[in-house]
């Protein structure tokens, strides 16, 4: 053992005298982090929260309606309420001590265990006041009770005097605690932050509509902070609805009326307020239990989230929107601003700092309280509910798309340049030289692979007609293997994460049969690039190959024609009448011999290409961008009646162009 852990672990000097017993408040001073979470600024202000929570418990129990919070100096805070006041008589178990001294010097001493004095409370363990006392260099408590005024002083948890009657108080009642945190615990620079304390007081006033909190701070402590007043009366009859309005007063909202209500269930209270933010604003969710903030959430938040998402899904089912089943709570609440406050009997928290509620029944109770009322709120305004549902569905589809893209990116990273199996890649990597041919079918792909320049030309055969992205859902788009392989071959990611610099080829050339089916496939591919990779098109990197439809031979002379019109023109102008002209029509690129495919369609010296032009979006007006989007949606979208109307309205223009 000595070799592993050192000679200090000797059995000879480890006996009963090594066992330490910490008494009274000594454990708090030795391990403050266990009780207040550390010794930083957050822990310092946790002391204030413990004392303020005690006064709030008096208010929630119906015994107080006013609390005074006064920042006396940078290191001294005073909190006073007009509640019942701490009991001042001798304690039955400690006949030599007053109840006040027992509360302030004994861990796990308080009036909140049985539920007789407080139906609901933020204090649960009877350690709040005693912990503050233990970590304060000076603490003074005053109690106005039975028309008398009592006082006692403590230092670092130890009484400096007995509880003493110091006068009469005929018009006053309640408890006042003034304390100065100990520099031995929190360091030499112990400074309360006025903004933090004011925010704490303000939130408590919002959380209990019946309370009036009077804030006061010495002007010299504010350091020109205009956001914090020297004095203020905080009283909000609207409760959480007022809280939400205050928190979102400078933000754009998606809905005009928030969902805000209060419900009582099984003798416990549930209050909430939620709205949805627009303009790309970040949302937030502030939750509380018995006025104690729960920044890490917990079971009450889970119940609220379940009520909201299940309610919106149910509305989608009733309105016949099948996509509603795909939404999650994150999709619904992503840009929401929400407040939730619950008042529970005997709540269970995670740790003494109470950052997270873990009461098992809070999920069921909160969902039960919220769900029916949310269903009524949705049905009261179907247009508003539909708007929220469609926004959630859009986020769900975007989430699935990003997940699919991450999977593709992860596969690429783990296999270094994993490329689709049917891709015949080129050997060069200079994008000024390289080009990728997207070819219709395996047969044409086989001919193209034989006809290509292996150094600079790559070939990717496609299986017929690809997915029409203009009418497909994001889910279908993300699940389509053909399009995933295409993006993988190009070396890019589709959608918002597209980067032109990642493109592996200088030109992307769509090469399809010179017939109606080929034109349709080309249109589908152009729609895909327009919707998912518009920067590629704007950069002039997308082309259409121009394979011939006819081959005409007379003797040793062979010419090719793109279409019927060009065939007639060539027959008249390019052949003489001294021999029979053999004319054959290519049924597809797969039937064209590789040598002819190379000569007519793939050789840069003899081929013809059409570049697909699209002005950069930042160089054209919003009207033109909108018109272009609308045209693509009309011609390629789900609604056939729009295409029919467009053809009907423009048929004469086409006939005139063809001189028919």
LUMFIRO-743108 format. One record per residue (C-alpha): x, y, z; residue in one letter. Coordinates in steps of 0.02 Angstrom, whole numbers, plus 50000, padded with zeros to 5 digits. Each point is the difference from the previous one (the first is absolute). Last residue first. Example, Ala and Ser with C-alpha at 12.3 -4.5 7.8 and 13.67 -1.06 7.14 Angstrom:
<sites>
506844994750357S 499314982850033A 
</sites>
This chain:
<sites>
476455137045673X 501455012349994X 500874990850143X 500145016250097X 498205004149957X 499444983050062X 500935002850164X 499245017250025X 498274993149960X 500174986650133X 500455012450138X 498355001650095X 499494981949973X 501704993550050X 500005010650158X 498234994650045X 500424981749978X 501565001950106X 499015008450139X 498654986649989X 501334986650026X 500325006250176X 501464990750078X 501415011149938X 501094999249843X 499295013049881X 499105011150124X 501324998150137X 501395004349878X 499015015249941X 499665005750179X 501834998850047X 500475010349848X 498665013050039X 500595001250181X 501795002649947X 499455013149873X 498985009350132X 501404999350128X 501165009149882X 501514992749915X 501865000650040X 499944991250170X 499094985249924X 501374996849874X 499264999249826X 499594982549937X 500704993249838X 499994981849947X 501424998049875X 499564991049839X 501354988549934X 500524995149823X 501304986849963X 501465000549876X 501585005450091X 499334997050176X 499734981649955X 498474993850094X 498475001849889X 500284997249815X 501744992549986X 499984990750165X 498264993049972X 500534994849824X 501514990550065X 499004992550144X 498704992749878X 498285007750025X 498714987550060X 500195005150183X 499785018249952X 498224996449950X 498854995249858X 501205008049877X 499145003349836X 500804994049839X 500115008649832X 500924992149851X 500115012549857X 499984991749830X 501185006949871X 500335013949877X 498775012950069X 501275010250099X 500015000950189X 500285015050115X 498655012749961X 498364990949975X 500284984750108X 500875010750131X 498515011950016X 498774985750011X 501024991750138X 500175016650091X 498115001850007X 499744982150056X 501205001050146X 501845000350051X 500664994649831X 501594990349964X 501084998749843X 500904985549917X 500905000649832X 500844984449931X 498574995849884X 498505009350061X 499664998550186X 498755008750114X 499954997450189X 498505006650095X 499555004950180X 501655008250040X 500655002150178X 499985017950068X 500724999450176X 499185011650127X 501155009950113X 500165005150184X 501565009150065X 499475017749958X 500315006550178X 498145003750021X 499634981649964X 501184993850136X 499385013550119X 498214993549975X 500444983250080X 498424992550077X 498565008549907X 500825004749835X 501074984349998X 498494988850026X 498955009649875X 501394998149870X 500024981350034X 498114998449980X 500055010149838X 501394989049932X 498974984550040X 498515007749910X 501065004449848X 500634982149992X 498234993450008X 499485011749858X 501454995149888X 501855003949973X 500584987650131X 500835007350154X 501695007950041X 499975012550143X 501745007550012X 500735006050166X 501545010349965X 501525004450108X 499894984250102X 500334995750183X 498865013350076X 500585004150178X 500385018249955X 498185002349951X 499434996850178X 498254993050031X 499494999950184X 498315008449973X 499404986849878X 501044985849931X 501684994550065X 501494999349883X 501274987649929X 499134999049831X 499974981150012X 499265001150175X 498665012249942X 499534987949860X 500034984950115X 498815008950120X 498885004449852X 499884981849947X 499804993950179X 498425010250032X 499685000450188X 500425018550023X 498875005249856X 498604989050064X 500115008150173X 500155017549927X 498364996949911X 499954998149812X 499095011549878X 501425011149940X 501284986450036X 499344989149858X 500924983850039X 501134993649861X 499404993249834X 501004985549932X 501274991850112X 501475011749987X 501714995949927X 501465010450069X 501425003449878X 501655009050032X 501025009449868X 501735007550023X 501274985949997X 498854986149940X 499535009549842X 498294992849971X 499334988649863X 500114983550093X 499195007050157X 498695008649892X 499514983649916X 499794991450169X 499035014850070X 498824999449852X 499604982050047X 499985003450187X 498665013549989X 499935018749961X 501725007850019X 500625013450117X 501685004749924X 501285007250122X 501345012149943X 501825003150045X 501215012549924X 499855016250099X 499474989350148X 501774993050011X 499834982750079X 500514989249851X 499724981250005X 498194999449946X 498644990650093X 498884986349933X 498565001550123X 498914984550012X 500614995550175X 499645017150074X 501555008050074X 500834997850170X 501365013350006X 500694997050175X 498934985650059X 499635006450176X 499825018049943X 498844996049856X 498894989450111X 499935014150127X 499555012649865X 498594988949936X 499354997450177X 500135018650034X 499025003549841X 498644988050055X 499875008350171X 499945017249918X 498564994449888X 499074992550147X 500155016150100X 499435010549851X 498474988949982X 499605002050185X 500285018949991X 498765001249856X 498764989150096X 500135011750151X 499655015349891X 498534991049919X 499284996050171X 500205017850066X 499115007249847X 498634986950010X 499695004650183X 499885018549958X 498794996649858X 498974988250109X 499725013250135X 498974993750148X 500484981949957X 501805003250050X 499565008250167X 498754986150039X 501334986649970X 501225010050108X 498745000250143X 499784981349990X 501894996950002X 500625012050134X 499394993050166X 500174981749948X 501745003149930X 500525008450163X 499284986150108X 500774985849900X 501745007749993X 499955005850182X 499654982350063X 501834994750001X 500655015250094X 501725003149924X 500065019049992X 501695007049948X 501075014550063X 499494997150181X 501675006250074X 499794986650136X 500144985949874X 498814993649865X 498315005650061X 498494990850069X 498385009550027X 499054997550165X 498365007849945X 500125008549832X 499845017849937X 500435000749815X 500655014449894X 500324998949814X 500575013949884X 500284997449814X 500745009849855X 499894988849847X 501224998849856X 500434981550012X 498414995550096X 499064990449865X 501484991849914X 500844996350167X 498394991950063X 500024988349851X 499105000549833X 499834984449893X 498164996250040X 499505017149932X 500534994649824X 498334991449978X 499045016549995X 498164994950000X 499365014750106X 499574988550146X 501694991549991X 500905016849996X 499035006050153X 500504983950089X 501825003149956X 499875017750070X 499284993650163X 501304986350013X 501405012749975X 499325012350129X 499514987550135X 501634990549984X 501025016050018X 499035004750157X 500234982850078X 501875000149964X 500165017650073X 499194993850162X 501194985050003X 501595010349996X 500695016249938X 501865003350027X 499665018450039X 498714995350134X 499575016750081X 499184998750173X 498275008350003X 499204983750066X 500724991649845X 500635011049861X 500314999049813X 500735012049873X 500014993749820X 500875010649868X 499895003549813X 501295007549884X 499295012949879X 500094995749813X 498735013349955X 498564992050093X 499744994650179X 498664988150062X 498985002650159X 499864991150166X 499275003750171X 499794987750143X 499234997550171X 499744983850095X 499334999150178X 499794985350119X 498444994850098X 499704985049887X 500075011049846X 499905018949991X 500235008749833X 500715016649943X 500045005749818X 501085007649863X 500054995049817X 500645016249924X 498925010749885X 500755008849848X 500934985049930X 501665000049907X 500775013350114X 501435012149967X 501005004250156X 500215015850105X 498564996750122X 500414981550009X 500574998850183X 498735012850062X 498554991549910X 500564983250068X 500065006350180X 498305008649982X 499254983449942X 500964991650142X 499065009950133X 498705012149934X 499875009250167X 501835005149987X 500725009750148X 501795006350012X 500195016750087X 501655007849950X 501465009750075X 501785003349941X 499534993749828X 500974986749905X 500105000849809X 500825017250004X 501614992850074X 500985015850037X 501114991150127X 498484993250095X 500814999050172X 500105018950028X 498115001249982X 499714989250157X 498734986849954X 498164997950040X 498744987449936X 498254998350067X 499184983349960X 498114999249995X 499284982450001X 498304993849944X 500514995949820X 501294987250053X 501254995649864X 500135017649930X 500525007250168X 501294986050019X 500705004249827X 500195018350048X 500924995950161X 501244988849909X 500265012649861X 500335013550131X 501254988650087X 500934996049840X 500015018249941X 500605006150171X 501504988349999X 500544995550177X 501835002750031X 501174989650107X 501755004149944X 501124992050130X 499484982349963X 498354990550012X 500324988950151X 501205010250108X 499155015549929X 498424995150094X 498355005849927X 499215015150090X 498224997350062X 498405009150042X 498454989550036X 498295007750040X 498504989650055X 498175004650016X 498865011850097X 499805018650022X 498725012250066X 500204997350188X 501864996649992X 500705001850175X 501814999850047X 501644990650003X 499454982850058X 501594989849995X 500464983549919X 501684996050080X 501595007849938X 501464996449884X 499214983849939X 501184989449894X 499684996549817X 501465010249932X 499435014750106X 498265001450074X 498905014050069X 498284998850080X 498525011850002X 498205000750064X 498615012649973X 498334998350090X 498225002649939X 499684981150005X 501404997549876X 501275011149915X 501574989649975X 501735006949964X 501464989449937X 501775006449989X 501384991149905X 501855003750000X 501464990649926X 498764990149898X 500244982149937X 499274991250152X 498525011950006X 499594997249817X 500094981250033X 498875001750152X 498705009749900X 499934987149860X 500254983650097X 498244994650047X 499934987349859X 498485005649902X 500005018749971X 499095004949841X 498334997250084X 498294992349976X 498674996550131X 501045009450129X 499744998850188X 499244982650004X 501044993249855X 500974988750118X 501755005049945X 499825018649972X 500185007650174X 501884999750017X 501544991250069X 501014989449879X 501665008050047X 500005009050166X 500675017750028X 498695011949927X 498434989750031X 500554994950175X 500445018050042X 498295006049945X 499134986050095X 500835006650158X 501344989750085X 500254993150176X 498474988749989X 500684991349845X 498774986249955X 498465010350046X 500685016049916X 499885015750104X 498855013349930X 500415011949857X 499054992249853X 500585008149839X 498905014249938X 498214998049940X 500305008849835X 500385018349966X 501644996549910X 501795006650012X 501564996749899X 501635009550035X 501594998249899X 501785004750047X 501584998749893X 499845014249875X 498975009950124X 498215000550064X 499234990449855X 498205000350059X 498674987049957X 498345003950085X 498634986749991X 498135003150007X 498454989149995X 500344988050142X 499054985950087X 499124992049850X 501094984449987X 500725007249838X 500525015650095X 500854990550143X 500894989049872X 500575015949912X 500845005850160X 500954983650014X 500445000849814X 500775017350026X 501174992950132X 500574985549890X 500105011049844X 501185012250086X 501174985750045X 499914993949820X 500705017049953X 501684995150074X 499914982849919X 499795007949829X 501415012250034X 501204985850041X 500204989650159X 499234983549945X 498284992149975X 499125007350151X 499884984950117X 501284987449938X 501115014149938X 500145006850177X 501034984850056X 500975004850158X 498895014850044X 498424989949975X 500654984850093X 500445011250152X 498185005750020X 499654989450154X 501284986350019X 501334992549890X 500644983350064X 501764995449947X 500654982150003X 501905000450014X 499934997550189X 499244982949972X 501624993549923X 501115002349846X 501825002550054X 500574981649996X 499004995249844X 501175010049888X 499205009449856X 501285014050007X 501324988049931X 499395002349823X 498494993849903X 500654986449886X 501674995650077X 499325002050177X 498584988149958X 
</sites>
